[in-house]
Amino acid sequence: MTGLSPLARHLATAVTAHRTARIPLGVLRTAAHTADLSLAGDPDARRRIAGALDELATAGVIRKPATTTRAAWDHTLQPPLPNWVQRPTAQRRPTAVPTAVSTTWHARLAWAAAFVATERPTDHELALLHAANRYLAGHQPPEIVPMRERSWELLHEEKALDALSRGRLFALNRLTLADLRCERIPLPLVQWQIGEGPAALLVENHTTAHSLACWLPADGTVGTVMWTGGSQLPQILASMPADWSGPLYYYGDLDLRGIEIAADGDHHAQALGLGPLTPASSLYRLLLNVGAPIKPRTRARIIAADHAILNWFPPDLRTPIGVIIAAGLRIPQEATGRSQLVNLDPKDFDPCGAPASPQCSPGR
């Protein structure tokens, strides 16, 4: 399809290959992130996907929902994305027979022939398989190098293995980083180890993170407090241990951008297999209780008080937070500083719990 951007072409392939004429947004997201690995940590990823879908709609490859209801569109973040697109029936084509089935695979990749023939690998997956095949067949140096260095060596794209190594090519009894003689080097995490609790509390601003780390009990639910730096949240999540299985809570500023970062972080966490990123509801309730809404220094973007992005919060928080955001106001999380935390009993603190009981309310 001439005239389309590379991302739009990959999405067009996913649209054509899908078994039904209606293609869910989740399928499109997966296809986009698989085709363009730079989307994983890009704060502009949603806008890029929306632009590619606009290209396909203009080219007649898809039709978007005609209605603007919430059932048809995802308004969690801006710009909105369709919850599904429709493929004109005439565009459905027979699945092409993969041309790579005749490849002679290294013994360590004996499974690759069936994978290529039956699982519709993406261009990036095929590129890695063939690069790994050549690598395994050649002389392998004894030293283990950082994954991004090996990624550049094999694919001339230093971030390609970041996403591919968490996907189906690296499922049980398939490819491993050990095969490629490389290891994942995580971003340095600014974190405080509180105790042995299973949960991690991710905090937008470093001073608040430090205050919470000093206040939380060693025997509580939260075992680790991490500073995310706001827009760095996707990269922080990507640096979490691959076997992480504990709850993840997030606490950020009460402003539109802070909520967008949190909701987008939830999508990233689930895409990485870490589970949901849950609001630290007790802290947000405290922030609403003690913080005074203020006008930002720059003109704030305005959304409706019942905007879908507020669904990231539990029901009791959506209305009060929505009123603040719809008025163009904000409350920085520093309002819940040490002078406020001292009025709470940390042993009774549950990051995602119900509203604080009266005896634990600030000022009591």
C-alpha positions in Angstrom: 0.0 0.0 0.0 1.9 3.0 -1.3 1.8 6.3 0.5 1.3 4.8 3.9 3.8 5.3 6.8 5.6 2.1 8.0 3.4 1.9 11.1 0.2 2.3 9.0 1.4 -0.5 6.7 1.9 -2.8 9.7 -1.5 -2.0 11.0 -3.0 -2.6 7.6 -1.4 -6.1 7.6 -2.9 -6.8 11.0 -6.3 -5.6 9.8 -6.1 -7.8 6.7 -5.0 -10.9 8.6 -7.6 -10.7 11.4 -10.1 -13.5 11.4 -13.1 -11.2 11.7 -14.0 -7.9 10.0 -14.2 -6.1 13.3 -10.8 -5.6 14.8 -10.5 -4.7 18.5 -8.3 -1.9 19.7 -6.2 -4.4 21.7 -5.2 -6.2 18.5 -4.2 -2.9 16.9 -2.2 -1.8 20.0 -0.3 -5.2 20.0 0.4 -5.0 16.3 1.6 -1.4 16.6 4.0 -2.1 19.6 5.3 -5.3 17.9 5.9 -3.5 14.6 7.5 -0.3 16.2 9.4 -1.1 19.3 10.1 2.6 20.1 6.4 3.0 21.0 7.0 1.2 24.3 8.6 4.2 26.0 7.3 7.0 23.9 4.8 9.4 25.6 3.6 10.3 22.1 2.8 6.6 21.3 -1.0 7.1 21.5 -0.9 10.0 19.0 1.3 8.1 16.6 -1.2 5.1 16.6 -4.1 7.5 16.1 -2.3 9.0 13.2 -1.7 5.7 11.6 -5.3 4.8 11.9 -6.3 8.1 10.3 -4.1 7.1 7.4 -5.8 3.8 7.0 -9.3 5.4 7.3 -8.4 7.9 4.6 -7.0 5.1 2.3 -10.3 3.1 2.8 -8.5 0.2 4.5 -10.7 0.6 7.7 -13.8 2.3 8.8 -13.9 3.9 12.3 -17.1 3.8 14.4 -19.5 6.4 13.2 -20.9 7.0 16.8 -18.9 8.9 19.4 -20.2 6.9 22.4 -17.9 5.6 25.1 -18.7 2.1 23.9 -17.2 2.8 20.5 -14.2 5.1 21.6 -11.6 5.0 24.2 -11.4 8.4 25.7 -9.0 7.4 28.6 -6.3 9.6 27.2 -6.0 12.1 24.3 -6.3 11.7 21.4 -9.3 9.2 21.6 -8.8 5.9 19.9 -11.6 3.7 18.4 -12.4 0.6 20.5 -12.6 -1.2 17.2 -12.3 -0.7 13.5 -14.2 -2.3 10.6 -12.5 -3.9 7.7 -14.3 -3.9 4.3 -15.1 -7.5 3.6 -13.6 -7.4 0.2 -10.1 -6.7 1.6 -9.8 -10.1 3.3 -7.1 -12.0 1.5 -5.9 -15.6 1.9 -3.0 -16.0 4.3 0.2 -16.1 2.4 2.5 -19.1 2.7 5.5 -18.0 4.7 8.7 -18.0 2.5 11.0 -18.7 5.4 9.9 -22.3 6.0 12.8 -23.6 3.8 15.4 -22.1 6.1 17.8 -24.5 7.7 17.6 -23.7 11.4 20.2 -24.2 14.0 19.5 -27.0 16.4 18.7 -24.6 19.2 16.0 -23.1 16.9 14.4 -26.3 15.8 11.1 -24.9 16.9 11.3 -21.9 14.6 10.1 -23.7 11.5 6.7 -24.5 13.0 6.5 -21.0 14.6 7.1 -19.3 11.2 4.6 -21.6 9.4 1.8 -21.4 11.9 2.0 -18.3 14.2 2.2 -15.4 11.7 5.5 -13.9 12.9 5.9 -10.1 12.5 8.7 -8.6 10.5 10.6 -7.8 13.7 10.3 -11.4 14.9 11.4 -12.8 11.6 14.4 -10.5 11.6 15.4 -11.6 15.0 15.0 -15.3 14.3 17.2 -15.1 11.2 19.8 -12.9 13.0 19.8 -15.4 15.9 20.2 -18.3 13.5 23.2 -16.7 11.9 24.6 -15.8 15.3 24.3 -19.3 16.7 25.8 -20.8 13.6 28.9 -18.6 13.9 31.6 -18.2 16.5 30.2 -17.0 19.8 32.5 -15.0 22.0 32.7 -16.1 25.6 31.7 -12.7 27.1 28.1 -11.7 27.9 27.3 -8.2 26.8 24.4 -5.8 27.5 21.2 -6.7 25.7 21.1 -3.4 23.8 24.6 -3.9 22.5 23.7 -7.3 21.2 20.4 -5.9 19.8 22.4 -3.4 17.8 24.8 -6.1 16.6 22.0 -8.4 15.4 19.4 -6.0 14.2 21.0 -2.5 14.0 18.3 -1.3 16.4 19.5 -1.0 19.9 16.0 -1.1 21.6 14.6 -4.0 19.5 15.3 -6.7 22.0 13.7 -4.7 24.8 10.2 -5.7 23.7 11.0 -8.9 21.7 12.6 -10.5 24.7 9.3 -10.2 26.7 7.3 -11.7 23.8 6.5 -15.1 22.4 9.9 -15.7 20.9 11.3 -16.0 24.4 8.5 -18.3 25.7 9.5 -21.6 27.5 11.7 -23.8 25.4 12.3 -21.1 22.8 14.9 -18.4 22.5 16.8 -17.2 25.6 19.1 -14.3 26.3 21.7 -16.9 27.2 21.5 -18.1 23.6 22.4 -14.6 22.4 25.1 -14.2 25.1 23.6 -11.0 26.5 21.8 -9.7 29.6 19.2 -7.1 30.4 20.7 -4.0 32.0 17.9 -2.2 33.9 17.7 1.5 34.3 19.0 2.6 37.6 16.1 2.7 40.0 15.9 5.2 42.8 14.2 3.2 45.4 14.0 2.6 49.1 13.7 -0.9 50.6 11.1 -0.6 53.4 10.7 -4.3 54.4 9.6 -7.6 53.0 6.1 -6.5 51.9 5.1 -7.7 48.5 3.9 -4.4 47.1 5.8 -1.5 45.4 4.6 2.0 45.8 5.7 4.1 42.7 5.7 7.9 43.5 6.0 10.7 40.9 8.1 13.2 42.9 11.3 12.3 44.7 10.7 14.3 47.9 7.3 12.7 48.5 8.8 9.3 47.7 11.5 9.9 50.4 9.0 11.1 52.9 6.8 8.1 52.4 9.8 5.8 52.6 10.7 7.3 55.9 7.2 7.0 57.2 6.0 3.5 56.0 6.4 0.6 58.5 8.9 -2.1 57.8 6.3 -4.8 58.4 3.6 -3.3 56.2 2.2 -4.3 52.7 4.6 -1.9 50.9 8.1 -3.4 50.8 9.6 -0.9 48.2 9.1 2.8 47.4 10.3 3.9 43.9 10.7 7.3 42.4 9.4 7.4 38.9 10.1 11.0 37.8 6.6 11.4 36.2 7.1 11.0 32.5 9.8 8.3 33.1 7.2 5.9 34.4 7.1 3.7 31.3 10.9 3.2 31.5 10.8 2.5 35.2 8.2 -0.1 34.6 10.3 -1.7 31.9 13.1 -1.9 34.3 11.1 -3.9 36.9 12.3 -7.5 37.4 10.8 -9.7 34.7 9.5 -12.1 37.4 7.7 -9.3 39.4 4.4 -10.6 40.8 3.5 -8.2 43.6 1.0 -5.4 43.6 2.0 -2.1 42.0 0.6 1.1 43.5 1.0 4.6 42.1 0.8 8.1 43.6 1.2 11.3 41.6 0.1 14.9 41.4 -3.6 15.6 41.0 -3.5 17.4 37.7 -4.5 16.2 34.2 -1.0 15.4 33.1 -0.3 13.4 36.3 -3.5 11.4 35.7 -2.6 10.8 32.1 0.8 9.5 33.1 -0.8 7.2 35.7 -3.4 5.8 33.3 -0.9 5.3 30.5 1.5 3.6 33.1 -1.3 1.2 33.8 -1.5 0.2 30.1 2.3 -0.2 30.0 2.4 -2.3 33.2 -0.2 -4.7 31.9 1.5 -4.9 28.5 4.7 -5.9 30.2 3.0 -8.6 32.2 3.4 -6.8 35.5 -0.3 -6.6 36.3 -2.3 -3.5 36.8 -0.9 -0.2 38.2 -3.4 0.6 40.9 -3.9 4.1 42.4 -2.7 4.4 46.0 -6.2 5.4 46.9 -5.5 6.2 50.6 -2.9 8.7 49.6 -5.1 10.4 47.0 -7.9 10.6 49.7 -5.4 12.3 52.0 -4.3 14.7 49.3 -7.9 15.7 48.7 -8.5 16.1 52.4 -5.5 18.3 53.2 -4.5 19.8 49.9 -5.8 23.2 48.6 -6.5 23.2 44.8 -4.4 25.9 43.1 -4.1 27.3 39.5 -1.1 26.0 37.6 1.5 28.4 36.3 0.6 27.7 32.7 -2.9 27.4 31.3 -4.3 24.0 32.1 -6.1 21.7 29.6 -9.7 21.2 30.6 -11.7 18.0 30.5 -15.2 17.1 31.6 -15.7 16.2 35.3 -16.9 12.7 34.2 -14.1 12.1 31.6 -13.3 8.5 31.1 -9.7 8.9 32.2 -11.0 9.3 35.8 -12.1 5.7 35.7 -8.5 4.8 36.7 -9.5 5.9 40.2 -12.0 4.0 42.4 -15.6 5.3 42.2 -15.5 7.4 45.4 -12.6 9.5 44.1 -13.8 10.2 40.6 -16.2 13.0 41.3 -14.0 15.1 43.7 -11.0 14.7 41.5 -13.1 15.4 38.3 -14.3 18.7 39.8 -10.8 19.8 40.4 -9.5 18.9 37.0 -12.5 20.3 35.2 -11.9 23.6 36.9 -8.3 23.7 35.6 -6.9 23.3 39.1 -4.3 21.0 40.6 -3.0 19.7 43.9 0.7 18.7 44.1 1.4 15.6 46.1 3.9 17.5 48.3 0.8 18.6 50.2 0.9 15.2 51.8 4.3 15.9 53.4 5.7 14.6 56.6 3.8 17.1 58.7 0.6 15.5 57.4 1.8 11.9 57.5 2.7 12.2 61.2 -1.0 12.4 62.0 -1.6 9.0 60.5 -0.7 5.6 61.9 1.5 3.9 59.3 0.6 0.5 60.7 -3.0 1.0 59.6 -2.0 2.3 56.2 -3.3 0.4 53.2 -2.2 2.1 49.9 -5.3 0.9 48.1 -7.7 0.7 51.0 -11.0 2.3 52.0 -11.2 5.9 53.3 -9.3 6.4 56.5 -11.3 5.9 59.7 -12.0 9.0 61.8 -9.4 8.1 64.4 -6.7 8.1 61.6 -7.8 11.3 59.9 -5.3 14.2 59.7 -5.6 16.5 62.6 -6.9 13.9 65.0 
